[in-house]
Amino acid sequence: MRIAHRGEKRFISLPVKVFLGKWNGDKRRVTGTHPDAGEINAFLSDLERAAFSVISRLERAETPTAAQRITGETQGRA
């Protein structure tokens, strides 16, 4: 998972691997033909929600928001 914020990028290694033919890059989700698509896509949605939650919380607190901090806090919540 790539987290980019204000031109800074960080990556989170995920415990899931999917063949390129089973990945929809436009939707950033596993295709329905993958046997575990529902479970993997739910995991990705939860992780994405956690990242956005961290960003919102940091911005509301007017805390400096860097991609590295977002990545660290997202990994701690996932």
PyMOL Python script that loads the backbone (N, CA, C, O; Angstrom):
from pymol import cmd

cmd.read_pdbstr("""\
ATOM      1  N   MET A   1       0.864  -1.169   0.000  1.00  0.00           N
ATOM      2  CA  MET A   1       0.000   0.000   0.000  1.00  0.00           C
ATOM      3  C   MET A   1       0.903   1.222   0.000  1.00  0.00           C
ATOM      4  O   MET A   1       1.854   1.309   0.776  1.00  0.00           O
ATOM      5  N   ARG A   2       0.594   2.156  -0.875  1.00  0.00           N
ATOM      6  CA  ARG A   2       1.369   3.390  -0.951  1.00  0.00           C
ATOM      7  C   ARG A   2       0.574   4.504  -0.290  1.00  0.00           C
ATOM      8  O   ARG A   2      -0.610   4.690  -0.570  1.00  0.00           O
ATOM      9  N   ILE A   3       1.238   5.241   0.589  1.00  0.00           N
ATOM     10  CA  ILE A   3       0.634   6.420   1.203  1.00  0.00           C
ATOM     11  C   ILE A   3       1.430   7.616   0.716  1.00  0.00           C
ATOM     12  O   ILE A   3       2.640   7.699   0.926  1.00  0.00           O
ATOM     13  N   ALA A   4       0.745   8.536   0.068  1.00  0.00           N
ATOM     14  CA  ALA A   4       1.385   9.761  -0.423  1.00  0.00           C
ATOM     15  C   ALA A   4       0.659  10.939   0.189  1.00  0.00           C
ATOM     16  O   ALA A   4      -0.570  11.014   0.168  1.00  0.00           O
ATOM     17  N   HIS A   5       1.440  11.857   0.735  1.00  0.00           N
ATOM     18  CA  HIS A   5       0.838  13.036   1.359  1.00  0.00           C
ATOM     19  C   HIS A   5       1.795  14.200   1.161  1.00  0.00           C
ATOM     20  O   HIS A   5       2.948  14.155   1.591  1.00  0.00           O
ATOM     21  N   ARG A   6       1.308  15.228   0.512  1.00  0.00           N
ATOM     22  CA  ARG A   6       2.090  16.445   0.261  1.00  0.00           C
ATOM     23  C   ARG A   6       3.433  16.141  -0.387  1.00  0.00           C
ATOM     24  O   ARG A   6       4.466  16.680   0.012  1.00  0.00           O
ATOM     25  N   GLY A   7       3.405  15.274  -1.390  1.00  0.00           N
ATOM     26  CA  GLY A   7       4.595  14.967  -2.168  1.00  0.00           C
ATOM     27  C   GLY A   7       5.525  13.937  -1.546  1.00  0.00           C
ATOM     28  O   GLY A   7       6.515  13.553  -2.169  1.00  0.00           O
ATOM     29  N   GLU A   8       5.238  13.487  -0.346  1.00  0.00           N
ATOM     30  CA  GLU A   8       6.061  12.488   0.331  1.00  0.00           C
ATOM     31  C   GLU A   8       5.360  11.132   0.217  1.00  0.00           C
ATOM     32  O   GLU A   8       4.145  11.045   0.395  1.00  0.00           O
ATOM     33  N   LYS A   9       6.125  10.072  -0.080  1.00  0.00           N
ATOM     34  CA  LYS A   9       5.535   8.739  -0.247  1.00  0.00           C
ATOM     35  C   LYS A   9       6.155   7.757   0.731  1.00  0.00           C
ATOM     36  O   LYS A   9       7.351   7.804   1.020  1.00  0.00           O
ATOM     37  N   ARG A  10       5.312   6.871   1.231  1.00  0.00           N
ATOM     38  CA  ARG A  10       5.742   5.767   2.081  1.00  0.00           C
ATOM     39  C   ARG A  10       4.954   4.538   1.662  1.00  0.00           C
ATOM     40  O   ARG A  10       3.872   4.646   1.084  1.00  0.00           O
ATOM     41  N   PHE A  11       5.507   3.372   1.958  1.00  0.00           N
ATOM     42  CA  PHE A  11       4.866   2.122   1.573  1.00  0.00           C
ATOM     43  C   PHE A  11       4.655   1.234   2.790  1.00  0.00           C
ATOM     44  O   PHE A  11       5.480   1.187   3.702  1.00  0.00           O
ATOM     45  N   ILE A  12       3.524   0.527   2.778  1.00  0.00           N
ATOM     46  CA  ILE A  12       3.218  -0.467   3.801  1.00  0.00           C
ATOM     47  C   ILE A  12       3.171  -1.811   3.092  1.00  0.00           C
ATOM     48  O   ILE A  12       2.412  -1.989   2.139  1.00  0.00           O
ATOM     49  N   SER A  13       3.973  -2.747   3.549  1.00  0.00           N
ATOM     50  CA  SER A  13       3.955  -4.091   2.992  1.00  0.00           C
ATOM     51  C   SER A  13       2.722  -4.815   3.529  1.00  0.00           C
ATOM     52  O   SER A  13       2.480  -4.828   4.736  1.00  0.00           O
ATOM     53  N   LEU A  14       1.955  -5.410   2.641  1.00  0.00           N
ATOM     54  CA  LEU A  14       0.723  -6.090   3.037  1.00  0.00           C
ATOM     55  C   LEU A  14       0.933  -7.604   3.047  1.00  0.00           C
ATOM     56  O   LEU A  14       1.769  -8.113   2.301  1.00  0.00           O
ATOM     57  N   PRO A  15       0.197  -8.319   3.871  1.00  0.00           N
ATOM     58  CA  PRO A  15       0.359  -9.774   3.961  1.00  0.00           C
ATOM     59  C   PRO A  15      -0.383 -10.531   2.858  1.00  0.00           C
ATOM     60  O   PRO A  15      -0.652 -11.725   2.996  1.00  0.00           O
ATOM     61  N   VAL A  16      -0.711  -9.844   1.773  1.00  0.00           N
ATOM     62  CA  VAL A  16      -1.500 -10.438   0.694  1.00  0.00           C
ATOM     63  C   VAL A  16      -0.763 -10.246  -0.624  1.00  0.00           C
ATOM     64  O   VAL A  16      -0.242  -9.166  -0.903  1.00  0.00           O
ATOM     65  N   LYS A  17      -0.723 -11.293  -1.425  1.00  0.00           N
ATOM     66  CA  LYS A  17      -0.142 -11.191  -2.765  1.00  0.00           C
ATOM     67  C   LYS A  17      -1.203 -11.639  -3.761  1.00  0.00           C
ATOM     68  O   LYS A  17      -1.904 -12.625  -3.534  1.00  0.00           O
ATOM     69  N   VAL A  18      -1.314 -10.903  -4.871  1.00  0.00           N
ATOM     70  CA  VAL A  18      -2.328 -11.193  -5.880  1.00  0.00           C
ATOM     71  C   VAL A  18      -1.655 -11.128  -7.248  1.00  0.00           C
ATOM     72  O   VAL A  18      -0.881 -10.210  -7.518  1.00  0.00           O
ATOM     73  N   PHE A  19      -1.949 -12.097  -8.109  1.00  0.00           N
ATOM     74  CA  PHE A  19      -1.437 -12.051  -9.468  1.00  0.00           C
ATOM     75  C   PHE A  19      -1.997 -10.833 -10.190  1.00  0.00           C
ATOM     76  O   PHE A  19      -3.137 -10.431  -9.955  1.00  0.00           O
ATOM     77  N   LEU A  20      -1.194 -10.252 -11.062  1.00  0.00           N
ATOM     78  CA  LEU A  20      -1.577  -9.036 -11.775  1.00  0.00           C
ATOM     79  C   LEU A  20      -2.906  -9.209 -12.511  1.00  0.00           C
ATOM     80  O   LEU A  20      -3.691  -8.263 -12.575  1.00  0.00           O
ATOM     81  N   GLY A  21      -3.172 -10.370 -13.059  1.00  0.00           N
ATOM     82  CA  GLY A  21      -4.415 -10.626 -13.787  1.00  0.00           C
ATOM     83  C   GLY A  21      -5.647 -10.625 -12.901  1.00  0.00           C
ATOM     84  O   GLY A  21      -6.770 -10.543 -13.398  1.00  0.00           O
ATOM     85  N   LYS A  22      -5.448 -10.715 -11.596  1.00  0.00           N
ATOM     86  CA  LYS A  22      -6.566 -10.704 -10.649  1.00  0.00           C
ATOM     87  C   LYS A  22      -6.689  -9.360  -9.935  1.00  0.00           C
ATOM     88  O   LYS A  22      -7.417  -9.243  -8.949  1.00  0.00           O
ATOM     89  N   TRP A  23      -5.979  -8.346 -10.430  1.00  0.00           N
ATOM     90  CA  TRP A  23      -5.973  -7.025  -9.803  1.00  0.00           C
ATOM     91  C   TRP A  23      -6.585  -6.005 -10.746  1.00  0.00           C
ATOM     92  O   TRP A  23      -6.217  -5.953 -11.919  1.00  0.00           O
ATOM     93  N   ASN A  24      -7.519  -5.186 -10.254  1.00  0.00           N
ATOM     94  CA  ASN A  24      -8.103  -4.096 -11.017  1.00  0.00           C
ATOM     95  C   ASN A  24      -7.428  -2.812 -10.549  1.00  0.00           C
ATOM     96  O   ASN A  24      -7.750  -2.280  -9.487  1.00  0.00           O
ATOM     97  N   GLY A  25      -6.493  -2.323 -11.349  1.00  0.00           N
ATOM     98  CA  GLY A  25      -5.730  -1.139 -10.978  1.00  0.00           C
ATOM     99  C   GLY A  25      -6.567   0.125 -10.898  1.00  0.00           C
ATOM    100  O   GLY A  25      -6.271   1.007 -10.092  1.00  0.00           O
ATOM    101  N   ASP A  26      -7.607   0.230 -11.716  1.00  0.00           N
ATOM    102  CA  ASP A  26      -8.469   1.416 -11.677  1.00  0.00           C
ATOM    103  C   ASP A  26      -9.227   1.509 -10.355  1.00  0.00           C
ATOM    104  O   ASP A  26      -9.330   2.582  -9.762  1.00  0.00           O
ATOM    105  N   LYS A  27      -9.753   0.379  -9.904  1.00  0.00           N
ATOM    106  CA  LYS A  27     -10.515   0.356  -8.654  1.00  0.00           C
ATOM    107  C   LYS A  27      -9.628   0.089  -7.443  1.00  0.00           C
ATOM    108  O   LYS A  27     -10.062   0.250  -6.302  1.00  0.00           O
ATOM    109  N   ARG A  28      -8.392  -0.315  -7.689  1.00  0.00           N
ATOM    110  CA  ARG A  28      -7.436  -0.673  -6.635  1.00  0.00           C
ATOM    111  C   ARG A  28      -8.010  -1.761  -5.733  1.00  0.00           C
ATOM    112  O   ARG A  28      -7.934  -1.689  -4.506  1.00  0.00           O
ATOM    113  N   ARG A  29      -8.582  -2.764  -6.378  1.00  0.00           N
ATOM    114  CA  ARG A  29      -9.174  -3.896  -5.672  1.00  0.00           C
ATOM    115  C   ARG A  29      -8.914  -5.179  -6.459  1.00  0.00           C
ATOM    116  O   ARG A  29      -8.594  -5.141  -7.647  1.00  0.00           O
ATOM    117  N   VAL A  30      -9.058  -6.313  -5.776  1.00  0.00           N
ATOM    118  CA  VAL A  30      -8.940  -7.628  -6.391  1.00  0.00           C
ATOM    119  C   VAL A  30     -10.197  -7.867  -7.213  1.00  0.00           C
ATOM    120  O   VAL A  30     -11.295  -7.486  -6.806  1.00  0.00           O
ATOM    121  N   THR A  31     -10.035  -8.499  -8.368  1.00  0.00           N
ATOM    122  CA  THR A  31     -11.196  -8.761  -9.216  1.00  0.00           C
ATOM    123  C   THR A  31     -12.079  -9.838  -8.597  1.00  0.00           C
ATOM    124  O   THR A  31     -11.624 -10.631  -7.773  1.00  0.00           O
ATOM    125  N   GLY A  32     -13.325  -9.858  -8.996  1.00  0.00           N
ATOM    126  CA  GLY A  32     -14.284 -10.826  -8.476  1.00  0.00           C
ATOM    127  C   GLY A  32     -13.959 -12.256  -8.829  1.00  0.00           C
ATOM    128  O   GLY A  32     -14.519 -13.174  -8.230  1.00  0.00           O
ATOM    129  N   THR A  33     -13.065 -12.476  -9.789  1.00  0.00           N
ATOM    130  CA  THR A  33     -12.719 -13.843 -10.166  1.00  0.00           C
ATOM    131  C   THR A  33     -11.687 -14.461  -9.227  1.00  0.00           C
ATOM    132  O   THR A  33     -11.413 -15.658  -9.326  1.00  0.00           O
ATOM    133  N   HIS A  34     -11.115 -13.686  -8.332  1.00  0.00           N
ATOM    134  CA  HIS A  34     -10.170 -14.222  -7.348  1.00  0.00           C
ATOM    135  C   HIS A  34     -10.973 -14.942  -6.271  1.00  0.00           C
ATOM    136  O   HIS A  34     -11.980 -14.412  -5.801  1.00  0.00           O
ATOM    137  N   PRO A  35     -10.549 -16.141  -5.872  1.00  0.00           N
ATOM    138  CA  PRO A  35     -11.349 -16.898  -4.899  1.00  0.00           C
ATOM    139  C   PRO A  35     -11.519 -16.209  -3.537  1.00  0.00           C
ATOM    140  O   PRO A  35     -12.497 -16.469  -2.835  1.00  0.00           O
ATOM    141  N   ASP A  36     -10.589 -15.344  -3.161  1.00  0.00           N
ATOM    142  CA  ASP A  36     -10.675 -14.651  -1.876  1.00  0.00           C
ATOM    143  C   ASP A  36     -10.940 -13.154  -2.043  1.00  0.00           C
ATOM    144  O   ASP A  36     -10.587 -12.357  -1.173  1.00  0.00           O
ATOM    145  N   ALA A  37     -11.553 -12.780  -3.148  1.00  0.00           N
ATOM    146  CA  ALA A  37     -11.746 -11.364  -3.464  1.00  0.00           C
ATOM    147  C   ALA A  37     -12.482 -10.614  -2.366  1.00  0.00           C
ATOM    148  O   ALA A  37     -12.057  -9.526  -1.979  1.00  0.00           O
ATOM    149  N   GLY A  38     -13.561 -11.162  -1.860  1.00  0.00           N
ATOM    150  CA  GLY A  38     -14.341 -10.466  -0.835  1.00  0.00           C
ATOM    151  C   GLY A  38     -13.537 -10.195   0.417  1.00  0.00           C
ATOM    152  O   GLY A  38     -13.567  -9.088   0.955  1.00  0.00           O
ATOM    153  N   GLU A  39     -12.820 -11.201   0.883  1.00  0.00           N
ATOM    154  CA  GLU A  39     -12.019 -11.059   2.103  1.00  0.00           C
ATOM    155  C   GLU A  39     -10.866 -10.077   1.906  1.00  0.00           C
ATOM    156  O   GLU A  39     -10.615  -9.231   2.765  1.00  0.00           O
ATOM    157  N   ILE A  40     -10.170 -10.189   0.783  1.00  0.00           N
ATOM    158  CA  ILE A  40      -9.034  -9.299   0.516  1.00  0.00           C
ATOM    159  C   ILE A  40      -9.514  -7.865   0.341  1.00  0.00           C
ATOM    160  O   ILE A  40      -8.913  -6.943   0.891  1.00  0.00           O
ATOM    161  N   ASN A  41     -10.577  -7.667  -0.410  1.00  0.00           N
ATOM    162  CA  ASN A  41     -11.084  -6.317  -0.633  1.00  0.00           C
ATOM    163  C   ASN A  41     -11.604  -5.682   0.654  1.00  0.00           C
ATOM    164  O   ASN A  41     -11.478  -4.472   0.843  1.00  0.00           O
ATOM    165  N   ALA A  42     -12.183  -6.483   1.533  1.00  0.00           N
ATOM    166  CA  ALA A  42     -12.623  -5.962   2.841  1.00  0.00           C
ATOM    167  C   ALA A  42     -11.412  -5.529   3.660  1.00  0.00           C
ATOM    168  O   ALA A  42     -11.444  -4.488   4.316  1.00  0.00           O
ATOM    169  N   PHE A  43     -10.350  -6.320   3.624  1.00  0.00           N
ATOM    170  CA  PHE A  43      -9.111  -5.974   4.324  1.00  0.00           C
ATOM    171  C   PHE A  43      -8.544  -4.667   3.786  1.00  0.00           C
ATOM    172  O   PHE A  43      -8.141  -3.800   4.561  1.00  0.00           O
ATOM    173  N   LEU A  44      -8.510  -4.517   2.445  1.00  0.00           N
ATOM    174  CA  LEU A  44      -7.994  -3.294   1.828  1.00  0.00           C
ATOM    175  C   LEU A  44      -8.857  -2.089   2.199  1.00  0.00           C
ATOM    176  O   LEU A  44      -8.331  -1.006   2.457  1.00  0.00           O
ATOM    177  N   SER A  45     -10.164  -2.267   2.227  1.00  0.00           N
ATOM    178  CA  SER A  45     -11.070  -1.169   2.604  1.00  0.00           C
ATOM    179  C   SER A  45     -10.840  -0.742   4.047  1.00  0.00           C
ATOM    180  O   SER A  45     -10.811   0.451   4.351  1.00  0.00           O
ATOM    181  N   ASP A  46     -10.677  -1.723   4.937  1.00  0.00           N
ATOM    182  CA  ASP A  46     -10.422  -1.407   6.350  1.00  0.00           C
ATOM    183  C   ASP A  46      -9.109  -0.640   6.508  1.00  0.00           C
ATOM    184  O   ASP A  46      -9.039   0.330   7.263  1.00  0.00           O
ATOM    185  N   LEU A  47      -8.076  -1.074   5.798  1.00  0.00           N
ATOM    186  CA  LEU A  47      -6.779  -0.416   5.883  1.00  0.00           C
ATOM    187  C   LEU A  47      -6.847   1.002   5.321  1.00  0.00           C
ATOM    188  O   LEU A  47      -6.263   1.928   5.884  1.00  0.00           O
ATOM    189  N   GLU A  48      -7.554   1.164   4.224  1.00  0.00           N
ATOM    190  CA  GLU A  48      -7.725   2.484   3.615  1.00  0.00           C
ATOM    191  C   GLU A  48      -8.493   3.415   4.563  1.00  0.00           C
ATOM    192  O   GLU A  48      -8.132   4.580   4.726  1.00  0.00           O
ATOM    193  N   ARG A  49      -9.543   2.892   5.178  1.00  0.00           N
ATOM    194  CA  ARG A  49     -10.323   3.670   6.139  1.00  0.00           C
ATOM    195  C   ARG A  49      -9.454   4.092   7.327  1.00  0.00           C
ATOM    196  O   ARG A  49      -9.558   5.221   7.806  1.00  0.00           O
ATOM    197  N   ALA A  50      -8.600   3.182   7.798  1.00  0.00           N
ATOM    198  CA  ALA A  50      -7.711   3.494   8.917  1.00  0.00           C
ATOM    199  C   ALA A  50      -6.754   4.617   8.542  1.00  0.00           C
ATOM    200  O   ALA A  50      -6.511   5.516   9.347  1.00  0.00           O
ATOM    201  N   ALA A  51      -6.208   4.576   7.329  1.00  0.00           N
ATOM    202  CA  ALA A  51      -5.278   5.620   6.889  1.00  0.00           C
ATOM    203  C   ALA A  51      -5.984   6.973   6.817  1.00  0.00           C
ATOM    204  O   ALA A  51      -5.442   7.978   7.277  1.00  0.00           O
ATOM    205  N   PHE A  52      -7.179   7.008   6.247  1.00  0.00           N
ATOM    206  CA  PHE A  52      -7.917   8.273   6.160  1.00  0.00           C
ATOM    207  C   PHE A  52      -8.311   8.786   7.543  1.00  0.00           C
ATOM    208  O   PHE A  52      -8.341   9.994   7.777  1.00  0.00           O
ATOM    209  N   SER A  53      -8.609   7.876   8.444  1.00  0.00           N
ATOM    210  CA  SER A  53      -8.939   8.262   9.809  1.00  0.00           C
ATOM    211  C   SER A  53      -7.747   8.917  10.499  1.00  0.00           C
ATOM    212  O   SER A  53      -7.900   9.920  11.197  1.00  0.00           O
ATOM    213  N   VAL A  54      -6.567   8.352  10.303  1.00  0.00           N
ATOM    214  CA  VAL A  54      -5.351   8.932  10.883  1.00  0.00           C
ATOM    215  C   VAL A  54      -5.117  10.326  10.317  1.00  0.00           C
ATOM    216  O   VAL A  54      -4.817  11.259  11.063  1.00  0.00           O
ATOM    217  N   ILE A  55      -5.252  10.469   9.009  1.00  0.00           N
ATOM    218  CA  ILE A  55      -5.051  11.779   8.370  1.00  0.00           C
ATOM    219  C   ILE A  55      -6.033  12.800   8.940  1.00  0.00           C
ATOM    220  O   ILE A  55      -5.638  13.911   9.295  1.00  0.00           O
ATOM    221  N   SER A  56      -7.299  12.430   9.029  1.00  0.00           N
ATOM    222  CA  SER A  56      -8.321  13.355   9.552  1.00  0.00           C
ATOM    223  C   SER A  56      -8.023  13.762  10.985  1.00  0.00           C
ATOM    224  O   SER A  56      -8.111  14.939  11.333  1.00  0.00           O
ATOM    225  N   ARG A  57      -7.671  12.785  11.818  1.00  0.00           N
ATOM    226  CA  ARG A  57      -7.378  13.072  13.216  1.00  0.00           C
ATOM    227  C   ARG A  57      -6.183  14.005  13.348  1.00  0.00           C
ATOM    228  O   ARG A  57      -6.224  14.944  14.144  1.00  0.00           O
ATOM    229  N   LEU A  58      -5.126  13.767  12.589  1.00  0.00           N
ATOM    230  CA  LEU A  58      -3.939  14.610  12.665  1.00  0.00           C
ATOM    231  C   LEU A  58      -4.225  16.022  12.173  1.00  0.00           C
ATOM    232  O   LEU A  58      -3.738  16.995  12.749  1.00  0.00           O
ATOM    233  N   GLU A  59      -5.011  16.134  11.114  1.00  0.00           N
ATOM    234  CA  GLU A  59      -5.338  17.463  10.589  1.00  0.00           C
ATOM    235  C   GLU A  59      -6.239  18.235  11.548  1.00  0.00           C
ATOM    236  O   GLU A  59      -6.071  19.445  11.706  1.00  0.00           O
ATOM    237  N   ARG A  60      -7.190  17.560  12.190  1.00  0.00           N
ATOM    238  CA  ARG A  60      -8.065  18.235  13.170  1.00  0.00           C
ATOM    239  C   ARG A  60      -7.257  18.741  14.357  1.00  0.00           C
ATOM    240  O   ARG A  60      -7.552  19.801  14.910  1.00  0.00           O
ATOM    241  N   ALA A  61      -6.236  17.979  14.749  1.00  0.00           N
ATOM    242  CA  ALA A  61      -5.400  18.360  15.887  1.00  0.00           C
ATOM    243  C   ALA A  61      -4.314  19.346  15.466  1.00  0.00           C
ATOM    244  O   ALA A  61      -3.492  19.772  16.277  1.00  0.00           O
ATOM    245  N   GLU A  62      -4.329  19.701  14.178  1.00  0.00           N
ATOM    246  CA  GLU A  62      -3.318  20.597  13.616  1.00  0.00           C
ATOM    247  C   GLU A  62      -1.906  20.101  13.906  1.00  0.00           C
ATOM    248  O   GLU A  62      -0.991  20.882  14.167  1.00  0.00           O
ATOM    249  N   THR A  63      -1.758  18.780  13.853  1.00  0.00           N
ATOM    250  CA  THR A  63      -0.464  18.134  14.030  1.00  0.00           C
ATOM    251  C   THR A  63       0.214  18.051  12.670  1.00  0.00           C
ATOM    252  O   THR A  63      -0.456  17.762  11.679  1.00  0.00           O
ATOM    253  N   PRO A  64       1.510  18.292  12.589  1.00  0.00           N
ATOM    254  CA  PRO A  64       2.189  18.122  11.302  1.00  0.00           C
ATOM    255  C   PRO A  64       1.922  16.723  10.751  1.00  0.00           C
ATOM    256  O   PRO A  64       2.178  15.720  11.418  1.00  0.00           O
ATOM    257  N   THR A  65       1.411  16.674   9.543  1.00  0.00           N
ATOM    258  CA  THR A  65       0.999  15.414   8.939  1.00  0.00           C
ATOM    259  C   THR A  65       1.996  15.026   7.863  1.00  0.00           C
ATOM    260  O   THR A  65       2.009  15.620   6.785  1.00  0.00           O
ATOM    261  N   ALA A  66       2.824  14.044   8.142  1.00  0.00           N
ATOM    262  CA  ALA A  66       3.798  13.557   7.183  1.00  0.00           C
ATOM    263  C   ALA A  66       3.426  12.122   6.808  1.00  0.00           C
ATOM    264  O   ALA A  66       2.837  11.400   7.612  1.00  0.00           O
ATOM    265  N   ALA A  67       3.767  11.716   5.599  1.00  0.00           N
ATOM    266  CA  ALA A  67       3.444  10.366   5.135  1.00  0.00           C
ATOM    267  C   ALA A  67       4.038   9.315   6.061  1.00  0.00           C
ATOM    268  O   ALA A  67       3.422   8.275   6.294  1.00  0.00           O
ATOM    269  N   GLN A  68       5.220   9.574   6.586  1.00  0.00           N
ATOM    270  CA  GLN A  68       5.852   8.610   7.488  1.00  0.00           C
ATOM    271  C   GLN A  68       5.005   8.411   8.751  1.00  0.00           C
ATOM    272  O   GLN A  68       4.831   7.280   9.206  1.00  0.00           O
ATOM    273  N   ARG A  69       4.489   9.483   9.309  1.00  0.00           N
ATOM    274  CA  ARG A  69       3.662   9.374  10.515  1.00  0.00           C
ATOM    275  C   ARG A  69       2.342   8.674  10.200  1.00  0.00           C
ATOM    276  O   ARG A  69       1.878   7.843  10.980  1.00  0.00           O
ATOM    277  N   ILE A  70       1.742   9.006   9.067  1.00  0.00           N
ATOM    278  CA  ILE A  70       0.488   8.366   8.655  1.00  0.00           C
ATOM    279  C   ILE A  70       0.708   6.867   8.501  1.00  0.00           C
ATOM    280  O   ILE A  70      -0.099   6.061   8.964  1.00  0.00           O
ATOM    281  N   THR A  71       1.807   6.499   7.846  1.00  0.00           N
ATOM    282  CA  THR A  71       2.124   5.077   7.642  1.00  0.00           C
ATOM    283  C   THR A  71       2.289   4.367   8.974  1.00  0.00           C
ATOM    284  O   THR A  71       1.719   3.296   9.182  1.00  0.00           O
ATOM    285  N   GLY A  72       3.056   4.950   9.871  1.00  0.00           N
ATOM    286  CA  GLY A  72       3.282   4.322  11.171  1.00  0.00           C
ATOM    287  C   GLY A  72       2.004   4.128  11.958  1.00  0.00           C
ATOM    288  O   GLY A  72       1.771   3.059  12.524  1.00  0.00           O
ATOM    289  N   GLU A  73       1.183   5.148  11.993  1.00  0.00           N
ATOM    290  CA  GLU A  73      -0.056   5.058  12.765  1.00  0.00           C
ATOM    291  C   GLU A  73      -1.074   4.131  12.094  1.00  0.00           C
ATOM    292  O   GLU A  73      -1.846   3.464  12.783  1.00  0.00           O
ATOM    293  N   THR A  74      -1.084   4.082  10.772  1.00  0.00           N
ATOM    294  CA  THR A  74      -1.987   3.178  10.070  1.00  0.00           C
ATOM    295  C   THR A  74      -1.594   1.734  10.352  1.00  0.00           C
ATOM    296  O   THR A  74      -2.463   0.892  10.582  1.00  0.00           O
ATOM    297  N   GLN A  75      -0.320   1.442  10.337  1.00  0.00           N
ATOM    298  CA  GLN A  75       0.130   0.081  10.614  1.00  0.00           C
ATOM    299  C   GLN A  75      -0.211  -0.329  12.046  1.00  0.00           C
ATOM    300  O   GLN A  75      -0.512  -1.494  12.307  1.00  0.00           O
ATOM    301  N   GLY A  76      -0.165   0.605  12.948  1.00  0.00           N
ATOM    302  CA  GLY A  76      -0.499   0.314  14.335  1.00  0.00           C
ATOM    303  C   GLY A  76      -1.964   0.031  14.539  1.00  0.00           C
ATOM    304  O   GLY A  76      -2.338  -0.652  15.492  1.00  0.00           O
ATOM    305  N   ARG A  77      -2.812   0.553  13.648  1.00  0.00           N
ATOM    306  CA  ARG A  77      -4.269   0.370  13.779  1.00  0.00           C
ATOM    307  C   ARG A  77      -4.787  -0.809  12.992  1.00  0.00           C
ATOM    308  O   ARG A  77      -5.876  -1.310  13.272  1.00  0.00           O
ATOM    309  N   ALA A  78      -4.025  -1.263  12.010  1.00  0.00           N
ATOM    310  CA  ALA A  78      -4.517  -2.352  11.130  1.00  0.00           C
ATOM    311  C   ALA A  78      -4.420  -3.696  11.805  1.00  0.00           C
ATOM    312  O   ALA A  78      -4.788  -4.711  11.213  1.00  0.00           O
TER     313      ALA A  78
END
""", "prot")
cmd.dss("prot")
cmd.show_as("cartoon", "prot")
cmd.util.cbc("prot")
cmd.orient("prot")
